[in-house]
Amino acid sequence: MKLSAHYNKANIIITLSVLFAGAVIYFFAINYIAKNQLDRNLIEEIDGVKDYIKLNQQLPKQVDFDEDQVIFVKTDRQNLQRRFFDTIYNNPKERKKEAGRAVSCLISLNGNNYETTIIVSREDTEYLVQIIGFITLILSIGLLLILFLTNRYILTGLWKSFYATLNEIKAFNVSDTKNFRLKQSKVDEFSELNKAVHIMSSRVKNDFQHLKQFTENASHEMLTPLAVITSKLDTLIQDETLKNYQFDQINDIYAAAGRLARLNQSLLLLVKIENNLIEDAEQINLDILISEKLKQFHELIFSMNIQVEKNLQNKQVLASKYLMDILFNNLFSNAIRHNTKNGKLIITLTDDKLIFQNSGGSTPLNPDKVFERFQKGNKSEGTGLGLALVKNICTLNNWTISYYYDNILHTFQIAL
């Protein structure tokens, strides 16, 4: 969930809680005020009855009270505390029962005591409370709508510079010479973020350029002494005066020098692939390229009597021919070197998959580590970078490679 969504959620929950609590308090407050007003009106009515009796020395008639209902009940009680209570009001005009409010007290006339009760309608008061509640509800909904629109448009606008910076970071390429195009923001925190990102990217690019230069220089400088070593070893091997043990030692040195040269080339190639420095993409027919590679590896396959099964559909991809050549060299080399005598090699190419399956050891490889650098078997004489190169080439072309062990076959599958 985005930060703005978290903010909107918290804002709406808090607002709704405050509005609900306020509405409840407001409702009871209005009811209390309205009830007090009715009670004051009833007190005035009682005082009016007392004044009428004092002046006329008789009980008033119902017609003297308009729509208020007055009940006089003669009683022997000498003392009665005035009290207010809710009751039923019989509306004489509409002939229906309504909610009412009443007051009861003791009134004396000519030595007789009367329990006097005056009932008034609460219909108008409740209607007023309902109107006020409805208006409050409309205002609350309006407030929530305004908050939602404010969070949706105004606050979203404030976050535009942040998302622009985020998109620049996602598209950041350390080998790209272009600088960040950061959008100016009125928010201080986003401005500070932009400055920090700009400084960080400059440092990373600077470090990368130094590392790239060092790697290229180191690789280039290593080639010369390796070439000299190889040349001298070639000369020594041709010396007929060498003894057998000297010849074996020179062969070991020659093999180690060759391995070091291949390792140097592989590491340099990995750096170029990871930083997208190889840009010679063209349309390539994978089925034709695989058939050509089979011919190149025919002698190795024949020497181990490996049975080859292929099912190749016509498939074209836009990729570097140089990298595709390296990709298939490593896949074929891996499938042949780690195969068994009289083993199998099954190659399947469909519109969306390329699968290499080969027989080999009975123990599955670790799928999480098989594509890491310098991961190889105990009996392997390779550099341990072949499958790492394969994975990097697949990643460069937005392909996904995976390994699994199925029915005694080691399977490498590339989703094209």
DRENPA-440287 format. One record per residue (C-alpha): residue number from 0; residue in three letters; y, z, x. Coordinates in nm, 2 decimals. Layout:
<pts>
<NUM; "ALA"; <Y; Z; X>>
...
</pts>
This chain:
<pts>
<0; "MET"; <0.00; 0.00; 0.00>>
<1; "LYS"; <0.34; -0.09; 0.13>>
<2; "LEU"; <0.60; 0.17; 0.22>>
<3; "SER"; <0.83; 0.04; -0.06>>
<4; "ALA"; <0.54; 0.08; -0.31>>
<5; "HIS"; <0.49; 0.44; -0.19>>
<6; "TYR"; <0.86; 0.50; -0.23>>
<7; "ASN"; <0.87; 0.35; -0.58>>
<8; "LYS"; <0.56; 0.55; -0.68>>
<9; "ALA"; <0.71; 0.88; -0.56>>
<10; "ASN"; <1.05; 0.79; -0.71>>
<11; "ILE"; <0.91; 0.71; -1.05>>
<12; "ILE"; <0.68; 1.01; -1.06>>
<13; "ILE"; <0.96; 1.25; -0.97>>
<14; "THR"; <1.20; 1.08; -1.22>>
<15; "LEU"; <0.94; 1.09; -1.50>>
<16; "SER"; <0.87; 1.46; -1.43>>
<17; "VAL"; <1.24; 1.55; -1.43>>
<18; "LEU"; <1.30; 1.34; -1.75>>
<19; "PHE"; <1.00; 1.49; -1.93>>
<20; "ALA"; <1.10; 1.85; -1.83>>
<21; "GLY"; <1.46; 1.78; -1.92>>
<22; "ALA"; <1.36; 1.62; -2.26>>
<23; "VAL"; <1.15; 1.93; -2.35>>
<24; "ILE"; <1.43; 2.17; -2.26>>
<25; "TYR"; <1.69; 1.95; -2.43>>
<26; "PHE"; <1.48; 1.93; -2.75>>
<27; "PHE"; <1.44; 2.31; -2.77>>
<28; "ALA"; <1.80; 2.36; -2.69>>
<29; "ILE"; <1.92; 2.12; -2.96>>
<30; "ASN"; <1.68; 2.29; -3.21>>
<31; "TYR"; <1.81; 2.63; -3.11>>
<32; "ILE"; <2.17; 2.52; -3.15>>
<33; "ALA"; <2.11; 2.35; -3.48>>
<34; "LYS"; <1.92; 2.66; -3.61>>
<35; "ASN"; <2.20; 2.89; -3.50>>
<36; "GLN"; <2.45; 2.67; -3.68>>
<37; "LEU"; <2.24; 2.68; -4.00>>
<38; "ASP"; <2.22; 3.06; -3.97>>
<39; "ARG"; <2.60; 3.08; -3.93>>
<40; "ASN"; <2.64; 2.87; -4.24>>
<41; "LEU"; <2.40; 3.10; -4.43>>
<42; "ILE"; <2.60; 3.40; -4.32>>
<43; "GLU"; <2.91; 3.24; -4.47>>
<44; "GLU"; <2.72; 3.17; -4.79>>
<45; "ILE"; <2.61; 3.54; -4.81>>
<46; "ASP"; <2.97; 3.65; -4.75>>
<47; "GLY"; <3.09; 3.41; -5.02>>
<48; "VAL"; <2.84; 3.56; -5.27>>
<49; "LYS"; <2.95; 3.91; -5.18>>
<50; "ASP"; <3.32; 3.82; -5.23>>
<51; "TYR"; <3.24; 3.65; -5.56>>
<52; "ILE"; <3.05; 3.96; -5.69>>
<53; "LYS"; <3.33; 4.19; -5.57>>
<54; "LEU"; <3.59; 3.98; -5.74>>
<55; "ASN"; <3.40; 3.90; -6.07>>
<56; "GLN"; <3.17; 4.19; -6.09>>
<57; "GLN"; <2.88; 3.97; -6.19>>
<58; "LEU"; <2.62; 3.75; -6.02>>
<59; "PRO"; <2.71; 3.39; -5.95>>
<60; "LYS"; <2.52; 3.11; -6.12>>
<61; "GLN"; <2.33; 2.84; -5.95>>
<62; "VAL"; <2.60; 2.58; -6.03>>
<63; "ASP"; <2.84; 2.77; -5.81>>
<64; "PHE"; <2.63; 2.69; -5.50>>
<65; "ASP"; <2.61; 2.31; -5.51>>
<66; "GLU"; <2.27; 2.22; -5.36>>
<67; "ASP"; <2.20; 2.56; -5.21>>
<68; "GLN"; <1.93; 2.76; -5.38>>
<69; "VAL"; <2.01; 3.12; -5.45>>
<70; "ILE"; <1.75; 3.37; -5.57>>
<71; "PHE"; <1.84; 3.72; -5.70>>
<72; "VAL"; <1.56; 3.97; -5.74>>
<73; "LYS"; <1.63; 4.32; -5.86>>
<74; "THR"; <1.48; 4.58; -5.64>>
<75; "ASP"; <1.46; 4.96; -5.60>>
<76; "ARG"; <1.49; 4.94; -5.23>>
<77; "GLN"; <1.80; 5.10; -5.09>>
<78; "ASN"; <1.80; 4.94; -4.75>>
<79; "LEU"; <1.70; 4.58; -4.64>>
<80; "GLN"; <1.76; 4.44; -4.30>>
<81; "ARG"; <1.91; 4.09; -4.31>>
<82; "ARG"; <1.67; 3.83; -4.18>>
<83; "PHE"; <1.65; 3.45; -4.13>>
<84; "PHE"; <1.33; 3.25; -4.17>>
<85; "ASP"; <1.20; 2.90; -4.23>>
<86; "THR"; <1.08; 2.81; -4.58>>
<87; "ILE"; <1.04; 2.53; -4.83>>
<88; "TYR"; <1.35; 2.37; -4.99>>
<89; "ASN"; <1.31; 2.20; -5.33>>
<90; "ASN"; <1.55; 1.91; -5.34>>
<91; "PRO"; <1.67; 1.89; -5.70>>
<92; "LYS"; <1.81; 1.53; -5.67>>
<93; "GLU"; <1.52; 1.36; -5.49>>
<94; "ARG"; <1.27; 1.60; -5.65>>
<95; "LYS"; <1.08; 1.66; -5.33>>
<96; "LYS"; <1.01; 1.94; -5.10>>
<97; "GLU"; <1.18; 1.96; -4.77>>
<98; "ALA"; <1.20; 2.19; -4.47>>
<99; "GLY"; <1.45; 2.47; -4.54>>
<100; "ARG"; <1.62; 2.76; -4.37>>
<101; "ALA"; <1.68; 3.09; -4.56>>
<102; "VAL"; <1.85; 3.42; -4.53>>
<103; "SER"; <1.76; 3.73; -4.71>>
<104; "CYS"; <1.96; 4.05; -4.76>>
<105; "LEU"; <2.04; 4.33; -5.01>>
<106; "ILE"; <2.35; 4.31; -5.24>>
<107; "SER"; <2.46; 4.59; -5.48>>
<108; "LEU"; <2.62; 4.53; -5.82>>
<109; "ASN"; <2.70; 4.80; -6.08>>
<110; "GLY"; <2.47; 5.05; -5.91>>
<111; "ASN"; <2.18; 4.80; -5.90>>
<112; "ASN"; <2.04; 4.65; -5.58>>
<113; "TYR"; <1.94; 4.28; -5.56>>
<114; "GLU"; <1.73; 4.11; -5.29>>
<115; "THR"; <1.93; 3.80; -5.24>>
<116; "THR"; <1.78; 3.49; -5.08>>
<117; "ILE"; <1.98; 3.17; -5.00>>
<118; "ILE"; <1.79; 2.86; -4.90>>
<119; "VAL"; <1.95; 2.55; -4.75>>
<120; "SER"; <1.79; 2.22; -4.65>>
<121; "ARG"; <1.72; 2.15; -4.29>>
<122; "GLU"; <1.67; 1.77; -4.35>>
<123; "ASP"; <2.01; 1.67; -4.22>>
<124; "THR"; <1.97; 1.89; -3.91>>
<125; "GLU"; <1.63; 1.76; -3.83>>
<126; "TYR"; <1.75; 1.40; -3.88>>
<127; "LEU"; <2.03; 1.47; -3.63>>
<128; "VAL"; <1.78; 1.61; -3.38>>
<129; "GLN"; <1.57; 1.30; -3.42>>
<130; "ILE"; <1.87; 1.07; -3.37>>
<131; "ILE"; <1.96; 1.27; -3.05>>
<132; "GLY"; <1.60; 1.26; -2.93>>
<133; "PHE"; <1.58; 0.88; -2.99>>
<134; "ILE"; <1.91; 0.82; -2.81>>
<135; "THR"; <1.78; 1.04; -2.52>>
<136; "LEU"; <1.45; 0.84; -2.51>>
<137; "ILE"; <1.64; 0.51; -2.50>>
<138; "LEU"; <1.86; 0.64; -2.22>>
<139; "SER"; <1.55; 0.76; -2.03>>
<140; "ILE"; <1.39; 0.42; -2.06>>
<141; "GLY"; <1.71; 0.25; -1.95>>
<142; "LEU"; <1.73; 0.48; -1.65>>
<143; "LEU"; <1.37; 0.40; -1.55>>
<144; "LEU"; <1.43; 0.03; -1.59>>
<145; "ILE"; <1.75; 0.05; -1.38>>
<146; "LEU"; <1.55; 0.24; -1.11>>
<147; "PHE"; <1.27; -0.01; -1.12>>
<148; "LEU"; <1.51; -0.31; -1.08>>
<149; "THR"; <1.70; -0.13; -0.81>>
<150; "ASN"; <1.39; -0.06; -0.61>>
<151; "ARG"; <1.25; -0.41; -0.68>>
<152; "TYR"; <1.55; -0.61; -0.57>>
<153; "ILE"; <1.81; -0.41; -0.39>>
<154; "LEU"; <1.56; -0.21; -0.18>>
<155; "THR"; <1.35; -0.51; -0.12>>
<156; "GLY"; <1.65; -0.69; 0.01>>
<157; "LEU"; <1.70; -0.41; 0.26>>
<158; "TRP"; <1.35; -0.45; 0.39>>
<159; "LYS"; <1.39; -0.83; 0.45>>
<160; "SER"; <1.50; -0.78; 0.81>>
<161; "PHE"; <1.20; -0.56; 0.88>>
<162; "TYR"; <0.95; -0.81; 0.74>>
<163; "ALA"; <1.13; -1.09; 0.94>>
<164; "THR"; <1.08; -0.88; 1.26>>
<165; "LEU"; <0.72; -0.82; 1.16>>
<166; "ASN"; <0.65; -1.19; 1.12>>
<167; "GLU"; <0.81; -1.26; 1.46>>
<168; "ILE"; <0.58; -1.00; 1.61>>
<169; "LYS"; <0.27; -1.15; 1.44>>
<170; "ALA"; <0.37; -1.50; 1.57>>
<171; "PHE"; <0.45; -1.36; 1.92>>
<172; "ASN"; <0.28; -1.56; 2.20>>
<173; "VAL"; <0.31; -1.41; 2.55>>
<174; "SER"; <0.30; -1.76; 2.70>>
<175; "ASP"; <0.57; -1.90; 2.48>>
<176; "THR"; <0.91; -1.94; 2.65>>
<177; "LYS"; <1.10; -1.89; 2.32>>
<178; "ASN"; <1.27; -1.56; 2.26>>
<179; "PHE"; <1.25; -1.35; 1.94>>
<180; "ARG"; <1.48; -1.47; 1.67>>
<181; "LEU"; <1.55; -1.13; 1.52>>
<182; "LYS"; <1.75; -1.11; 1.19>>
<183; "GLN"; <2.05; -0.88; 1.20>>
<184; "SER"; <2.03; -0.58; 0.97>>
<185; "LYS"; <2.28; -0.34; 0.83>>
<186; "VAL"; <2.03; -0.06; 0.85>>
<187; "ASP"; <2.06; 0.13; 1.18>>
<188; "GLU"; <1.69; 0.20; 1.20>>
<189; "PHE"; <1.60; -0.16; 1.17>>
<190; "SER"; <1.86; -0.26; 1.42>>
<191; "GLU"; <1.71; -0.01; 1.67>>
<192; "LEU"; <1.36; -0.15; 1.60>>
<193; "ASN"; <1.49; -0.50; 1.67>>
<194; "LYS"; <1.64; -0.39; 2.00>>
<195; "ALA"; <1.32; -0.21; 2.10>>
<196; "VAL"; <1.10; -0.52; 2.01>>
<197; "HIS"; <1.33; -0.75; 2.21>>
<198; "ILE"; <1.31; -0.52; 2.52>>
<199; "MET"; <0.94; -0.49; 2.48>>
<200; "SER"; <0.88; -0.86; 2.45>>
<201; "SER"; <1.09; -0.93; 2.75>>
<202; "ARG"; <0.90; -0.69; 2.96>>
<203; "VAL"; <0.56; -0.82; 2.84>>
<204; "LYS"; <0.66; -1.18; 2.91>>
<205; "ASN"; <0.79; -1.09; 3.25>>
<206; "ASP"; <0.47; -0.90; 3.34>>
<207; "PHE"; <0.27; -1.19; 3.21>>
<208; "GLN"; <0.45; -1.45; 3.42>>
<209; "HIS"; <0.40; -1.23; 3.73>>
<210; "LEU"; <0.03; -1.18; 3.65>>
<211; "LYS"; <-0.01; -1.55; 3.57>>
<212; "GLN"; <0.16; -1.65; 3.90>>
<213; "PHE"; <-0.05; -1.40; 4.09>>
<214; "THR"; <-0.38; -1.52; 3.93>>
<215; "GLU"; <-0.30; -1.89; 4.00>>
<216; "ASN"; <-0.19; -1.82; 4.35>>
<217; "ALA"; <-0.50; -1.60; 4.42>>
<218; "SER"; <-0.74; -1.85; 4.27>>
<219; "HIS"; <-0.58; -2.14; 4.46>>
<220; "GLU"; <-0.58; -1.94; 4.79>>
<221; "MET"; <-0.94; -1.85; 4.74>>
<222; "LEU"; <-1.05; -2.21; 4.70>>
<223; "THR"; <-0.94; -2.30; 5.06>>
<224; "PRO"; <-1.15; -2.04; 5.24>>
<225; "LEU"; <-1.44; -2.10; 5.01>>
<226; "ALA"; <-1.43; -2.47; 5.09>>
<227; "VAL"; <-1.42; -2.39; 5.46>>
<228; "ILE"; <-1.71; -2.15; 5.43>>
<229; "THR"; <-1.91; -2.40; 5.23>>
<230; "SER"; <-1.83; -2.68; 5.48>>
<231; "LYS"; <-1.93; -2.47; 5.78>>
<232; "LEU"; <-2.25; -2.36; 5.60>>
<233; "ASP"; <-2.34; -2.73; 5.53>>
<234; "THR"; <-2.30; -2.80; 5.90>>
<235; "LEU"; <-2.51; -2.50; 6.00>>
<236; "ILE"; <-2.79; -2.59; 5.76>>
<237; "GLN"; <-2.82; -2.93; 5.92>>
<238; "ASP"; <-2.88; -2.77; 6.27>>
<239; "GLU"; <-3.24; -2.84; 6.36>>
<240; "THR"; <-3.25; -2.55; 6.61>>
<241; "LEU"; <-3.22; -2.29; 6.34>>
<242; "LYS"; <-3.51; -2.06; 6.30>>
<243; "ASN"; <-3.66; -1.99; 5.96>>
<244; "TYR"; <-3.51; -1.65; 5.91>>
<245; "GLN"; <-3.16; -1.78; 6.01>>
<246; "PHE"; <-3.20; -2.07; 5.77>>
<247; "ASP"; <-3.29; -1.83; 5.49>>
<248; "GLN"; <-2.99; -1.61; 5.56>>
<249; "ILE"; <-2.75; -1.91; 5.57>>
<250; "ASN"; <-2.90; -2.02; 5.23>>
<251; "ASP"; <-2.83; -1.68; 5.08>>
<252; "ILE"; <-2.47; -1.69; 5.21>>
<253; "TYR"; <-2.44; -2.05; 5.08>>
<254; "ALA"; <-2.56; -1.93; 4.73>>
<255; "ALA"; <-2.32; -1.64; 4.73>>
<256; "ALA"; <-2.03; -1.86; 4.82>>
<257; "GLY"; <-2.12; -2.10; 4.55>>
<258; "ARG"; <-2.14; -1.82; 4.30>>
<259; "LEU"; <-1.81; -1.68; 4.41>>
<260; "ALA"; <-1.65; -2.03; 4.36>>
<261; "ARG"; <-1.80; -2.06; 4.01>>
<262; "LEU"; <-1.67; -1.71; 3.93>>
<263; "ASN"; <-1.33; -1.80; 4.05>>
<264; "GLN"; <-1.32; -2.11; 3.84>>
<265; "SER"; <-1.45; -1.93; 3.53>>
<266; "LEU"; <-1.19; -1.65; 3.55>>
<267; "LEU"; <-0.91; -1.90; 3.60>>
<268; "LEU"; <-1.04; -2.10; 3.30>>
<269; "LEU"; <-1.06; -1.78; 3.08>>
<270; "VAL"; <-0.69; -1.71; 3.16>>
<271; "LYS"; <-0.59; -2.06; 3.06>>
<272; "ILE"; <-0.79; -2.05; 2.74>>
<273; "GLU"; <-0.66; -1.70; 2.64>>
<274; "ASN"; <-0.30; -1.82; 2.69>>
<275; "ASN"; <-0.35; -2.16; 2.52>>
<276; "LEU"; <-0.26; -2.35; 2.83>>
<277; "ILE"; <-0.50; -2.64; 2.77>>
<278; "GLU"; <-0.35; -2.88; 2.53>>
<279; "ASP"; <-0.54; -3.21; 2.52>>
<280; "ALA"; <-0.68; -3.21; 2.17>>
<281; "GLU"; <-0.84; -3.52; 2.03>>
<282; "GLN"; <-1.09; -3.62; 1.77>>
<283; "ILE"; <-1.45; -3.56; 1.90>>
<284; "ASN"; <-1.78; -3.64; 1.74>>
<285; "LEU"; <-1.99; -3.33; 1.80>>
<286; "ASP"; <-2.32; -3.50; 1.72>>
<287; "ILE"; <-2.26; -3.77; 1.98>>
<288; "LEU"; <-2.15; -3.51; 2.24>>
<289; "ILE"; <-2.46; -3.30; 2.17>>
<290; "SER"; <-2.69; -3.60; 2.22>>
<291; "GLU"; <-2.52; -3.68; 2.55>>
<292; "LYS"; <-2.57; -3.33; 2.67>>
<293; "LEU"; <-2.93; -3.34; 2.58>>
<294; "LYS"; <-2.97; -3.64; 2.81>>
<295; "GLN"; <-2.79; -3.45; 3.09>>
<296; "PHE"; <-3.02; -3.15; 3.06>>
<297; "HIS"; <-3.33; -3.36; 3.01>>
<298; "GLU"; <-3.48; -3.29; 3.35>>
<299; "LEU"; <-3.44; -2.91; 3.31>>
<300; "ILE"; <-3.59; -2.92; 2.96>>
<301; "PHE"; <-3.88; -3.14; 3.08>>
<302; "SER"; <-3.95; -2.91; 3.38>>
<303; "MET"; <-4.00; -2.61; 3.15>>
<304; "ASN"; <-4.18; -2.82; 2.89>>
<305; "ILE"; <-3.94; -2.70; 2.62>>
<306; "GLN"; <-3.99; -2.86; 2.27>>
<307; "VAL"; <-3.65; -2.97; 2.14>>
<308; "GLU"; <-3.58; -3.01; 1.76>>
<309; "LYS"; <-3.25; -3.14; 1.65>>
<310; "ASN"; <-3.09; -3.20; 1.31>>
<311; "LEU"; <-2.75; -3.34; 1.36>>
<312; "GLN"; <-2.51; -3.45; 1.09>>
<313; "ASN"; <-2.20; -3.65; 1.16>>
<314; "LYS"; <-1.92; -3.41; 1.23>>
<315; "GLN"; <-1.57; -3.47; 1.38>>
<316; "VAL"; <-1.34; -3.19; 1.51>>
<317; "LEU"; <-0.99; -3.19; 1.67>>
<318; "ALA"; <-1.04; -3.01; 2.00>>
<319; "SER"; <-1.01; -3.04; 2.38>>
<320; "LYS"; <-1.29; -3.26; 2.52>>
<321; "TYR"; <-1.27; -3.07; 2.84>>
<322; "LEU"; <-1.33; -2.74; 2.66>>
<323; "MET"; <-1.60; -2.89; 2.44>>
<324; "ASP"; <-1.78; -3.00; 2.75>>
<325; "ILE"; <-1.77; -2.65; 2.89>>
<326; "LEU"; <-1.88; -2.50; 2.55>>
<327; "PHE"; <-2.19; -2.72; 2.53>>
<328; "ASN"; <-2.27; -2.68; 2.90>>
<329; "ASN"; <-2.28; -2.30; 2.86>>
<330; "LEU"; <-2.47; -2.31; 2.53>>
<331; "PHE"; <-2.74; -2.55; 2.67>>
<332; "SER"; <-2.75; -2.36; 3.00>>
<333; "ASN"; <-2.79; -2.03; 2.82>>
<334; "ALA"; <-3.06; -2.17; 2.59>>
<335; "ILE"; <-3.26; -2.32; 2.88>>
<336; "ARG"; <-3.23; -2.06; 3.15>>
<337; "HIS"; <-3.33; -1.78; 2.91>>
<338; "ASN"; <-3.61; -1.97; 2.74>>
<339; "THR"; <-3.98; -1.95; 2.82>>
<340; "LYS"; <-4.23; -2.20; 2.95>>
<341; "ASN"; <-4.34; -2.42; 2.66>>
<342; "GLY"; <-4.07; -2.27; 2.45>>
<343; "LYS"; <-3.85; -2.40; 2.17>>
<344; "LEU"; <-3.49; -2.52; 2.14>>
<345; "ILE"; <-3.36; -2.59; 1.79>>
<346; "ILE"; <-3.01; -2.74; 1.75>>
<347; "THR"; <-2.87; -2.78; 1.40>>
<348; "LEU"; <-2.53; -2.93; 1.31>>
<349; "THR"; <-2.40; -2.94; 0.96>>
<350; "ASP"; <-2.05; -2.99; 0.81>>
<351; "ASP"; <-1.96; -2.62; 0.86>>
<352; "LYS"; <-2.21; -2.48; 1.11>>
<353; "LEU"; <-2.34; -2.54; 1.46>>
<354; "ILE"; <-2.66; -2.34; 1.54>>
<355; "PHE"; <-2.85; -2.30; 1.87>>
<356; "GLN"; <-3.19; -2.13; 1.85>>
<357; "ASN"; <-3.41; -2.07; 2.15>>
<358; "SER"; <-3.73; -1.88; 2.22>>
<359; "GLY"; <-3.70; -1.62; 2.49>>
<360; "GLY"; <-3.74; -1.24; 2.55>>
<361; "SER"; <-3.89; -1.04; 2.27>>
<362; "THR"; <-3.61; -0.79; 2.28>>
<363; "PRO"; <-3.29; -0.88; 2.08>>
<364; "LEU"; <-2.96; -0.88; 2.26>>
<365; "ASN"; <-2.68; -0.64; 2.16>>
<366; "PRO"; <-2.46; -0.84; 1.91>>
<367; "ASP"; <-2.15; -0.62; 1.99>>
<368; "LYS"; <-2.17; -0.68; 2.37>>
<369; "VAL"; <-2.33; -1.02; 2.41>>
<370; "PHE"; <-2.00; -1.20; 2.42>>
<371; "GLU"; <-1.83; -0.96; 2.66>>
<372; "ARG"; <-1.74; -1.05; 3.01>>
<373; "PHE"; <-2.01; -0.98; 3.28>>
<374; "GLN"; <-2.27; -0.90; 3.02>>
<375; "LYS"; <-2.60; -1.05; 3.14>>
<376; "GLY"; <-2.97; -0.98; 3.18>>
<377; "ASN"; <-3.13; -0.82; 3.48>>
<378; "LYS"; <-3.29; -1.15; 3.58>>
<379; "SER"; <-2.99; -1.36; 3.52>>
<380; "GLU"; <-2.83; -1.54; 3.82>>
<381; "GLY"; <-2.52; -1.65; 3.63>>
<382; "THR"; <-2.17; -1.51; 3.65>>
<383; "GLY"; <-2.19; -1.33; 3.32>>
<384; "LEU"; <-1.89; -1.52; 3.19>>
<385; "GLY"; <-2.06; -1.81; 3.01>>
<386; "LEU"; <-2.08; -1.66; 2.66>>
<387; "ALA"; <-1.73; -1.50; 2.71>>
<388; "LEU"; <-1.60; -1.86; 2.77>>
<389; "VAL"; <-1.79; -1.98; 2.46>>
<390; "LYS"; <-1.63; -1.71; 2.24>>
<391; "ASN"; <-1.28; -1.78; 2.38>>
<392; "ILE"; <-1.31; -2.15; 2.32>>
<393; "CYS"; <-1.43; -2.08; 1.96>>
<394; "THR"; <-1.14; -1.84; 1.90>>
<395; "LEU"; <-0.90; -2.10; 2.03>>
<396; "ASN"; <-1.03; -2.35; 1.78>>
<397; "ASN"; <-1.03; -2.09; 1.49>>
<398; "TRP"; <-1.41; -2.09; 1.49>>
<399; "THR"; <-1.63; -1.78; 1.45>>
<400; "ILE"; <-1.94; -1.73; 1.67>>
<401; "SER"; <-2.21; -1.48; 1.60>>
<402; "TYR"; <-2.55; -1.38; 1.74>>
<403; "TYR"; <-2.87; -1.26; 1.57>>
<404; "TYR"; <-3.24; -1.24; 1.64>>
<405; "ASP"; <-3.45; -1.42; 1.37>>
<406; "ASN"; <-3.82; -1.49; 1.37>>
<407; "ILE"; <-3.86; -1.45; 1.76>>
<408; "LEU"; <-3.57; -1.69; 1.81>>
<409; "HIS"; <-3.23; -1.60; 1.97>>
<410; "THR"; <-2.97; -1.76; 1.75>>
<411; "PHE"; <-2.61; -1.84; 1.82>>
<412; "GLN"; <-2.42; -1.96; 1.52>>
<413; "ILE"; <-2.07; -2.11; 1.52>>
<414; "ALA"; <-1.89; -2.14; 1.18>>
<415; "LEU"; <-1.67; -2.45; 1.22>>
</pts>
